[in-house]
Amino acid sequence: MIDERQQMLASGSVGKVLWKMSYPAAIGAAVMALYNVVDTIFIGQIVGPLGIAGLTVVFPLQILGMGLGMMIGMGASSIISRSLGAGDYKKSERTLGNAILYSVAIGLVIAVAGLSASTFWLRLAGASDAILPYAKSYFDIIMAGMIFRIAGMGLSNLIRSEGNARYAMLCMVVSFAMNIVLDAVFVLWLNMGIQGAAIATVISEFLTTGLVIRYYLSGNSTLKIHVKNYLPDWKITREIMAIGFGALVMTAGGSFIQMLMNNLLRSHGGDIAIASFGMIHRSMTFFFIPIMSIGQGLQPLLGFSYGAGRYDRALASIKLALIVSTCFAILAFFIVFLFAEPLMHIFTQDAELISASADAAKILFFVAYLIGFQMVGQTVFQSLGKAVATFLVTTSRQIIFLLPLIFILPNFWGLDGIWYSFPISDGLSFLLVVVLLSFTVRDLKRGKVKVPRFGMPPKTEPTEVMKAGGYIGGVKTQDLTDGEKY
């Protein structure tokens, strides 16, 4: 019997499938973003601006660890979606086993590296003498639980890649609810301050990991865990790394840039500027959740369609995702420009910090309406297994464009030069995505998609799922003779 989730990806309405994949991803992404927002609100209201600055210093170091988890999750989810589309369940399950192995191993390595030299890392990230005690109290606890953050994030992507976006959402929602309750207990009731917020976050991430593991052991998953699949498969490993490397460089580059930003902000605007950036960054993450969710919803649909040779279906999903994501990006732009100060007021009561943050937010969001196109374009290349294009797009905004700008522009405009670097890099990255995506769309229309070096060939032997969708190798089955179908 054909798996219902695979049947949905093969022949369900593109709009309905994208919605079913995206709205749980939106809720899950909102929960993930709210982890940091809730911590910031509690710390901002109870501890004050230095507490927020401490979280801001720690955040790029957290992101560095998360980037490794994203590399495994994104690379493996792309392989799984395309393999399922081609009917290769054996490869899908080998990929799952390898992803679990690497998630656990990377989490342990990061924990040891972080805890063994925490003061060094925090100084590198821009912690001043005033900020360091707050940052270290939070960082040490977060590093101790890094294995749960990486495993929970990476493996929830794999659940989504097999078409079960709802369970991936459930993991995040339950974890977030627990985080709010524990924040109230540790920060307010037990008066543990920034340490309490860190403990609440680690316990919540432990719960997420437990729910993910439960899913694969329950027997309800399309893919099954087999001990033999934990053994490294070097061909799959190369493919995971090739596709996910762009995500790693993007997040690692973002982490590096945020550390540079903290040091530059401290030079040009002091600790208040670091706190401002922390609040704005959390706001940006929250407002772009719907856009990120559309990309996450697009990934299994596009990857499956590509693996099954359904290029018409792939094009339809790309077009719809671009339109919807751009609408959300425009909405985010107007919300920030109209309500910047009330938004900053959520985090703190400090009038100076609110005013500085609101002005900077309007600059950073100046071309926010272009973000949707960028994020969906990135997902397109990842889903199709195009490692080079994925790498270029994921690194363009923060590494290729933003990095030189944050060094050049402050020489002319001071602190404002740092803020203006963001919209300029967004505009340049948008242009790059437009050019690369135009070539991919052209090839899909012509049915001449190049086979990725590490990817699944777009034309495969017909499977039950492909035949149920009415297509084989991108051609309607009704247009083939009985002999050609088989």
C-alpha positions in Angstrom: 0.0 0.0 0.0 1.3 3.5 -0.9 2.1 5.6 2.1 -0.6 8.3 2.5 2.0 11.0 3.1 3.9 10.1 -0.1 0.6 9.9 -2.0 -0.2 13.5 -0.9 3.2 14.7 -2.0 2.8 12.9 -5.4 -0.7 13.9 -6.4 -2.3 16.4 -3.9 -3.1 19.9 -4.9 0.0 22.0 -4.9 -1.6 24.8 -2.9 -3.1 22.4 -0.3 0.1 20.5 0.1 2.2 23.7 0.5 -0.3 24.8 3.1 -0.3 21.5 5.0 3.5 21.5 5.0 3.9 25.3 5.8 1.5 26.0 8.6 2.9 23.4 11.0 6.3 24.6 10.0 5.2 28.2 10.8 4.0 27.2 14.2 7.2 25.2 14.9 9.4 28.1 13.7 7.4 30.5 15.8 8.0 28.4 18.8 11.8 28.2 18.0 12.0 31.9 17.6 10.0 32.5 20.8 12.5 30.5 22.8 14.9 33.4 22.5 12.2 36.1 22.6 10.7 34.8 25.8 14.2 34.6 27.4 14.9 38.1 26.3 11.6 39.4 27.7 12.0 37.8 31.1 15.7 38.9 31.3 15.0 42.4 30.0 12.2 43.0 32.5 13.8 41.3 35.5 17.6 41.7 35.0 17.8 44.8 32.7 19.7 46.0 29.7 23.0 44.2 30.7 21.1 41.0 30.8 19.8 41.5 27.3 23.4 42.4 26.2 24.6 39.2 27.8 22.1 37.1 25.7 23.1 39.0 22.6 26.8 38.1 23.1 25.9 34.4 23.6 23.5 34.3 20.7 26.1 34.1 17.8 27.9 31.2 19.7 24.6 29.4 19.9 24.0 30.0 16.3 27.3 28.5 15.4 26.3 25.2 17.0 22.9 25.4 15.5 24.5 25.8 12.0 26.1 22.4 12.3 22.7 21.0 13.2 21.1 22.7 10.2 23.8 21.4 7.9 22.9 17.8 8.9 19.1 18.5 8.9 18.9 20.3 5.6 21.4 18.1 3.8 19.7 14.9 5.0 16.1 16.2 4.5 16.9 17.0 0.9 18.2 13.5 0.2 15.3 11.9 2.0 12.6 13.9 0.1 14.2 13.1 -3.3 14.8 9.5 -2.4 11.2 9.0 -1.3 10.1 10.6 -4.6 12.2 8.1 -6.5 10.9 5.2 -4.3 14.4 4.5 -2.8 13.4 3.8 0.9 16.6 2.0 1.6 18.7 5.2 0.9 16.2 7.3 2.9 16.7 5.1 6.0 20.5 5.0 5.6 20.4 8.8 5.5 18.2 8.9 8.6 20.7 6.7 10.6 23.7 8.8 9.5 21.9 12.0 10.4 21.3 10.8 13.9 24.9 9.7 14.3 26.3 13.0 13.2 23.8 15.1 15.2 24.9 13.4 18.5 28.6 13.5 17.7 28.6 17.2 16.7 26.6 18.1 19.8 29.1 16.4 22.1 32.1 18.1 20.4 30.5 21.6 20.6 29.7 21.1 24.3 33.2 20.1 25.2 34.8 22.9 23.1 32.5 25.5 24.5 32.7 24.6 28.2 36.5 24.2 28.1 37.1 27.8 27.1 33.9 29.7 27.8 35.5 33.0 28.8 37.7 33.0 25.7 34.7 32.5 23.4 32.6 35.2 25.1 35.4 37.7 24.9 35.8 36.9 21.2 32.0 37.4 20.8 32.3 41.0 22.2 31.6 40.7 25.9 32.8 43.7 27.9 33.7 43.5 31.6 30.2 44.6 32.5 28.5 42.0 30.3 30.8 39.0 30.8 29.3 37.7 34.2 25.8 37.7 32.7 26.9 36.1 29.4 29.0 33.4 31.2 26.1 32.4 33.5 23.9 31.8 30.4 26.5 30.3 28.1 27.8 27.6 30.3 24.4 26.1 30.8 23.4 26.4 27.2 26.6 24.6 26.1 26.0 21.8 28.5 22.7 21.1 26.7 23.9 21.8 23.1 23.4 18.1 22.1 19.7 18.4 22.6 19.4 21.6 20.6 21.3 20.2 17.6 19.6 16.8 17.7 16.1 18.3 18.2 16.5 20.8 15.4 18.2 18.6 12.9 16.0 15.5 13.3 12.7 17.5 13.3 13.6 18.6 9.8 13.8 14.9 8.8 10.3 14.3 10.1 9.0 17.1 8.0 10.9 15.8 4.9 8.8 12.6 4.9 5.6 14.6 4.9 4.7 14.7 8.6 4.9 18.4 9.3 2.3 18.2 12.1 4.3 16.1 14.4 7.4 18.3 13.8 5.2 21.2 14.8 3.9 19.3 17.9 7.5 18.8 19.1 8.1 22.5 19.0 4.8 23.6 20.6 5.1 21.2 23.5 8.7 22.3 24.1 7.8 26.0 23.9 4.9 25.6 26.4 7.3 23.9 28.8 9.9 26.7 28.3 7.4 29.4 29.3 6.4 27.6 32.4 9.9 26.9 33.4 11.0 30.5 32.7 8.3 31.6 35.1 9.4 29.1 37.7 13.2 29.6 37.5 13.4 33.3 36.7 10.5 34.7 38.6 9.6 32.3 41.4 13.0 30.9 42.2 14.7 34.3 41.3 17.5 32.6 39.4 17.8 35.3 36.8 19.7 34.6 33.6 20.8 31.2 34.8 17.2 30.2 35.3 16.4 31.2 31.7 19.2 29.0 30.5 18.1 26.0 32.5 14.5 26.4 31.2 15.8 26.4 27.6 17.9 23.3 28.0 15.1 21.3 29.7 12.7 22.3 26.9 15.2 21.3 24.2 15.7 17.9 25.9 11.9 17.4 25.7 12.0 18.2 21.9 14.7 15.6 21.4 12.8 13.0 23.4 9.6 13.6 21.3 11.6 13.2 18.0 13.1 10.0 19.2 9.7 8.7 20.3 8.3 9.3 16.8 10.9 7.1 15.1 10.5 4.4 17.7 6.7 4.4 17.8 6.3 2.7 14.4 4.2 5.6 13.0 7.0 7.0 10.9 7.5 6.3 7.2 11.2 5.7 7.8 12.4 3.2 10.4 15.6 3.3 12.6 17.9 0.4 12.1 21.2 0.1 14.0 23.1 -0.9 10.9 22.3 2.5 9.4 24.2 4.3 12.1 27.4 3.1 10.4 28.8 6.0 8.3 28.0 5.8 4.6 30.6 8.0 3.0 28.6 8.6 -0.2 25.6 9.8 1.8 27.9 11.7 4.1 29.4 13.6 1.1 25.9 14.3 -0.2 24.7 15.6 3.2 27.8 17.8 3.6 27.6 19.1 0.0 24.0 20.2 0.2 24.1 21.3 3.9 27.4 23.1 3.7 25.8 26.3 2.5 23.5 26.3 5.6 26.6 25.8 7.8 28.5 28.6 6.1 25.5 30.8 6.3 24.9 30.3 10.0 28.7 30.1 10.9 29.2 33.3 8.8 26.2 34.8 10.6 27.7 33.9 13.9 31.1 35.3 13.0 29.5 38.5 11.7 27.4 38.9 14.9 30.6 38.6 16.9 32.2 41.2 14.8 29.1 43.3 15.1 29.1 43.1 18.9 32.7 44.4 18.9 32.0 47.1 16.3 28.8 48.1 18.1 30.7 48.3 21.4 33.2 50.6 19.7 30.7 52.9 18.0 27.7 52.8 20.4 28.6 51.0 23.6 26.7 48.3 25.5 23.4 50.0 24.7 24.0 49.4 20.9 24.7 45.7 21.6 21.4 45.4 23.5 19.6 47.2 20.7 20.9 44.8 18.1 19.9 41.9 20.3 16.2 43.1 20.5 16.1 43.9 16.7 17.6 40.6 15.7 15.0 38.7 17.7 12.2 40.8 16.2 13.6 40.1 12.7 13.6 36.4 13.3 10.0 36.5 14.6 8.6 38.5 11.7 10.3 36.3 9.1 8.8 33.1 10.5 6.0 32.8 7.9 8.6 33.2 5.1 10.9 30.6 6.6 8.0 28.3 7.1 7.0 28.6 3.4 10.5 27.5 2.5 10.3 24.6 5.0 6.9 23.6 3.6 8.2 23.9 0.0 11.2 21.6 0.6 9.5 18.2 0.8 7.1 19.0 -1.9 9.7 20.3 -4.3 12.3 17.7 -3.5 9.7 14.9 -3.9 8.4 16.3 -7.2 11.9 16.7 -8.6 12.9 13.2 -7.6 9.7 11.8 -9.3 10.4 13.9 -12.5 7.4 16.1 -12.0 8.9 19.3 -13.3 5.5 21.0 -13.9 4.6 20.4 -10.3 7.9 21.7 -9.2 7.4 24.9 -11.1 3.9 25.4 -9.7 5.2 25.0 -6.2 8.1 27.4 -6.7 5.8 30.1 -8.2 3.2 29.8 -5.4 5.9 29.9 -2.6 7.5 33.0 -4.1 4.1 34.9 -4.3 3.0 34.0 -0.7 6.4 34.7 0.9 6.7 38.1 -0.8 3.3 39.1 0.6 4.4 38.2 4.1 7.7 40.1 3.6 5.8 43.2 2.6 3.5 42.9 5.7 6.6 42.6 8.0 8.0 45.7 6.4 4.9 47.8 7.2 4.5 46.5 10.7 8.0 47.5 11.7 7.8 50.9 10.1 4.5 51.7 11.8 5.0 50.1 15.2 8.8 50.0 15.8 8.7 51.7 19.3 5.8 49.6 20.7 7.6 46.5 19.5 10.8 47.4 21.3 8.8 48.3 24.4 7.9 44.6 24.8 11.6 43.8 25.7 12.4 46.7 28.0 11.2 49.8 29.8 14.4 51.8 29.2 13.4 54.9 27.2 16.9 55.4 25.7 17.2 51.8 24.6 13.7 51.8 23.1 14.3 55.0 21.0 17.7 53.8 19.7 16.4 50.3 18.8 13.3 51.7 17.0 15.4 54.0 14.8 17.9 51.2 14.0 15.0 48.7 13.2 13.6 50.9 10.5 17.0 51.0 8.8 17.5 47.2 9.0 14.0 46.5 7.7 14.3 49.1 4.8 14.2 46.4 2.0 12.5 43.7 4.1 10.0 43.1 1.2 12.8 41.4 -0.7 13.5 38.8 1.9 10.8 36.4 0.8 12.3 35.9 -2.6 15.7 35.3 -1.1 14.6 32.6 1.4 12.4 30.7 -1.1 15.2 30.8 -3.7 17.6 29.3 -1.1 15.1 26.5 -0.5 14.7 25.8 -4.2 18.4 25.2 -4.7 18.7 23.0 -1.6 15.6 21.0 -2.5 16.9 20.3 -6.0 20.3 19.2 -4.6 22.2 22.1 -6.3 25.1 22.3 -3.9 27.0 25.2 -5.6 23.9 27.4 -6.1 22.8 26.7 -2.5 26.3 27.7 -1.2 26.3 30.9 -3.2 22.8 32.0 -2.1 23.2 31.1 1.5 26.5 32.8 1.9 25.8 35.9 -0.3 24.0 38.1 2.2 26.1 37.7 5.2 29.6 36.7 3.9 30.0 38.0 0.4 28.1 41.3 0.8 27.5 42.1 4.5 31.0 41.3 5.9 32.9 43.9 3.8 30.1 46.5 4.3 30.2 46.5 8.1 33.9 47.3 7.9 33.7 50.0 5.2 30.5 52.0 5.9 31.2 52.8 9.6 34.2 54.8 8.5 31.8 57.2 6.8 28.6 57.0 8.9 29.7 55.7 12.2 27.0 53.6 14.0 24.5 54.2 11.2 27.0 52.7 8.8 26.6 49.4 10.5 22.8 49.6 10.4 22.8 50.5 6.6 25.0 47.6 5.8 22.0 45.2 6.2 19.6 46.6 3.7 22.4 47.1 1.1 23.5 43.5 1.4 19.8 42.3 1.3 19.4 44.2 -2.0 22.5 42.7 -3.6 21.7 39.2 -2.4 18.2 39.5 -3.9 19.7 40.3 -7.3 21.9 37.2 -7.1 19.0 35.0 -6.3 16.9 36.4 -9.2 19.7 35.6 -11.7 20.4 32.0 -10.4 16.7 31.2 -10.0 15.9 32.4 -13.6 18.3 29.7 -15.0 16.8 27.0 -12.8 13.2 27.9 -13.8 14.2 27.9 -17.5 15.7 24.5 -17.2 12.7 23.1 -15.4 10.4 24.5 -18.1 12.5 22.8 -20.8 12.7 19.6 -18.9 16.5 19.8 -19.1 17.5 19.9 -15.4 21.1 19.0 -14.8 21.7 16.1 -12.5 23.4 17.3 -9.3 26.8 15.8 -8.7 25.6 14.3 -5.4 21.9 14.4 -6.0 19.2 12.0 -7.1 18.8 11.8 -10.9 15.5 13.5 -11.9 14.5 10.6 -14.2 14.2 7.3 -12.3 12.6 3.9 -12.7 8.9 4.3 -12.2 7.6 3.6 -8.6 4.1 3.1 -7.3 4.0 6.6 -5.9 5.1 8.1 -9.2 2.6 6.1 -11.2 -0.1 7.1 -8.7 0.7 10.8 -9.4 0.0 10.1 -13.1 3.6 10.9 -14.2 6.7 8.9 -15.0 10.0 10.8 -15.5 8.1 14.1 -16.0 5.8 12.7 -18.7 2.0 12.0 -18.2 1.4 8.3 -18.1 -1.5 8.7 -20.5 0.9 9.8 -23.2 3.0 6.6 -22.9 2.4 3.2 -24.3 2.1 0.3 -21.9 5.6 -0.8 -22.8 7.1 2.6 -22.2 5.5 2.9 -18.7 7.5 -0.1 -17.6 
